């Protein structure tokens, strides 16, 4: 049974209007196609060697495929029509659209139709579309742009203002400093005004050429002239400056943008994150605090732990207590195992604001956090206390208040820091007073570091008797001396002129497998040589075998010892009746100091 016929009445047209339009268009398209087939072409052939007429170029085929059309989302029914059926104005519209979209292949297909089918001569619109399509990162290059410009000059087609801006846009993607400069000079010579859009492309091209100073100067000029700076250019400028380590310039651009758009600048989270990380790594305190307060604190941004640690360091240096506290709390909330250097940064921020009480409270928190607290970890506190004479005793009094009033356990490292600061200010009596009152602050009592600080003061002021009392008190408290304790006892004895006691302490520390510091060892050898003590020979041998010994210095000490004792032995032989021969030996010993070590041992045995 045949299908029922369609009755194309008013009701059908009302219910199915598209059907009527399609039928009408297909009929009119068929008529236009028949007219085109009967048309006689008399237009001129494009010049030889050009893009449009080259046999090896894009137009070596006789006609485009019938199904060549551009399927873009949201296009109208006319735009989905095959290219060969579009009227001439629509073709030029499509040409401009595809050029702006960077669809180089589509642009060349449309130009094929315009040249071979519609017999249009190559003109500025076609060349502009080609130049514009070279903004594609895959199809375009600066060399292709230059080649098209040369062909335009050969074909006698003048580059208009729109074409020049298309070149600038292509060079923003494929940078070429010389070509961009030539285009700008060309536009200036012909009084072409750079549009706001073109100026954005000029800055982008400078950035791609790594001409950051020129790009920033051009950006400043645009702002002064109230030229609109596109959002993509702001972002691109900051990204590229950050990529090449120009962090301060990136924040300068951010400041410019805030001046133009207001403080509520909207950036992507990734860009905010990179700015925060770069600012913290480069210790830009103001920039880091600004991003933290505007993006992190409200919860818009969640920086990684590494960035938080850098921000904490910045806050410590700048004395930004608020920033340091916020970062510290964020690390604690994340369950990060806080170490001494985290607390040290927080303490440093308090000290930068002269908040000694809060800084001392941090030391107590560190002790309560079961961290191994040493005097070295409190170096920021020591530096702060050493700047003024009244600060060490002030800090010690505060620690007493923590222990008495707040019933806090005060770490001995904090007390040692106060004693150390007083000693470094040559206030040994004050340090001794702190030591005497130490039991009222810390139940743990003194340790080896406490006595090492006091012995240092004894060495500075030549108080050997006090040093001996401290050494005996260490024995009574059953505190084992360490390497530094013995070292400073040796220094105290040498300064007091008691070489025998110094050597006794040296022998005692060597029996325990310890060795003095390099300079102390050298001073001990020199004192023995000056005193004519033969134990200098053994000291030199031990010095050469120590770790970290200066071998050049060891050679000098060895020559010094050899000259001292072999020359003395020669004098003795001369007194025994050896006469001129012994005197000659003494002269040889004086000038031949690099003799074998066996001669030095032999001279020692004769003594």
C-alpha positions, 0 to 999 in steps of 0.5 A: 500500500503506497504511503499517504501523500503529504498535504502541504496546507496551512496546518502542515506549515504551522506544525512543521515550519522547518520542512517547508524551509528545507524544501525551499532552500534545496530548490533554490540551491539546485537553481543556483547550481544549474546557473553556475554550471552554465556560467562563463569564467573570464576572471584573471589568473592569479600571479605565478608563484603565489600561494593561490596559484602554485601547482604544488600548493593548496589549490592543485585540485579542480574543485572542493569536495561537495561535503566540505562544510564546517560543523561548529556547535551552535551554528545556524542551518545556513552555516551548515550548508555546504560551502559551494552553496553559500553566497559570496558574502557568506563565504567571506564571513565564514573565511573571517570566522575560520581565520580567527578560530585558527582553522587553517585548513578550512580557510584554504578550502574557502579560498579555493572556492573563492578563487576557482569557483567564484573567480575572485582575485586574491585580495587583502581579506583572503591574505588576512584570513591566512595570516589570522589562521597562523595563530594556530600552534600547530599550523603557524610559524613566524616563517610562514607569516613572513612568506605570506607577507612577501607574496602579498608584496609580490602580488601587489596586495597592500597589507591593511590595518586588520591584516597587520593586527592579524600578523601581530596576533600570530607573532604573539604565538610564534614570536619574531622580534624583527618581524614584529618591529617591522610591522609596527614601523609599517603601521606607524608609517601608514598612520594605522592606529593600534587597537587595544586588542593589538596592543595586548598582542604586542605585549604577549609577543614581547613576553614570548621573546623574553623581553620582560622589561620592554613588556612591563614598560609597554604594560605601564604605558597601556595602563596610563593611556587607559587601554584595556588589558585583557584578562588572558594577558594579565595571567600570561604575564604573571605565569611567564615571569614566575616560570623564569624566576622573575618573582618580584616582577610577577608581584609587580604585575599583580599590584598593577592589576589590583590598581586597575581592577580593585583589590578583589582580583580573581585569579585561578587557584593554581596561579594563586598557589604559584604566587604564594609558593614563589613569594614564600621561597623568595622571602617576600613577606608582604606578598606572602602575607597578602595572599595568605590573608586573602586566599588561604585564611578564608579557605579559598586556597589549601597550600601544600605543607612545603609552602606552609613551612616556607611561609612560616620561615618568612613570618619568622624573619619579618616578625609577622606573628599573625602569619606565623601563628596561622601557619603553625595552627594549619600545620598542627591541624594537618597532623604534621609532626612538628619539629624544633625548627618549626617552633624555632620559627614561631619563637623568632617571630615573637622575638622580632616583636619584642614579645619575650614572654611568648617566646619563652612560652614556646620553649615550654611548649617544645619541652611539653611536646616531648621534643629533645630541646637543646641550647642550639635549638634556642639560638634565636633566643640567645641572639635576642638576649645577647643584644642588651645587658638586662635581657638575660636576667629578665628572661630568667625572672620570667622563667621563675614565674613560669615555674612558681606561678603557672607550675610549668616545667621549665627546660634546662636549655632555656636556663642555659641560654640565659647563662650563656648570654650573660657570659657572652656579655662578660657578666660572669657574676650574674651567670653564677647567680643564675646557677645558684638559683637554678634549683628554684626554676628547674627540678632537673638541675644543671647539666654539662652544658650549664658548666660548659657555659660557666667555664667559658666565662672563667676562661674569658676572665682568667678565673682558674680557682672558680673553674676548679670549684665548678669541676669539683661540683660536677663530680659531686653531682655525678655529671660526666664531663664531655669534650667541651668541658675538658677543652675549656678546663685546658684553656683555663689552666693555660691562661693561668700559666699552669701547664702541668694541670693543662697536660693532666686534663689533656691526658685524662680526656685522651684516656676517655677517647676524647680529643681537644679542639684543633686550635686548643691542641695547637696552643698546647703544643706551642705552650710546651715548646715555649716552656721547653717541655719535652711532651711537645713531641708526643703532642705533635704526633697526637695532633697529626693523628687527630681527625680534621687536623690541618696538615700544613699546620702540623708540619709547621708545629713539627719544625718548631718542635724539632728546632727547639729541642734539637738546637738545645741538645746541640748546646748541651753537646757543646758544653760537654767538650765537642767544641766546633763540631757541636756548633756546626751540628747546631747550625745544621739543625737550625736550617735543616728543619725538615729532617727525618722524624727519627732524628727528633726521637733520637734527640729526645732520647739523649735528653 
